[in-house]
Amino acid sequence: MSSTAFSNYIDGQFVEAASTFDSVDPSTGLRWAKMPAASVADTDRAVEAAHRALRSGPWAAMTATMRGKLLVKLGDLVAANAGRLAEMETRDTGKIIRETRAQIAYVGDYYRYYG
């Protein structure tokens, strides 16, 4: 079975973590993904980047309407990728696929209607 490798996404780019850990599919007991183990420094960089983006990046200059349109687009992207997101969540947690599909649909709907 193939394994997917994930990276941290910090300050607009994917960055490799100093260490990783295996995510095991509870239904098979096999590794399905290699996950980044974010260090304290990785976390600090991510929080600083998010704060900077919030206070001085394009988001800070947007009107509430512009921000809302982006959140609706996020909801559309979640909905468009709901099947793949549900599959990954099921493999990671062992929840039944019907439950994860419903949760992903809820998230997509939330951002489309309340974003």
Buried (B, 14 or more C-beta within 10 A) or exposed (E): EEEEEBBBEBEEEEBEBEEBEEBBBBEEEEBBBBBBEBEEEBEEBBEEBBEEBEEEBEEEEEEEEEEBEBBBEBBBEBBEEBEEBBBBBBBBEEBEEEEBBEBBBEBBEBBBEEB
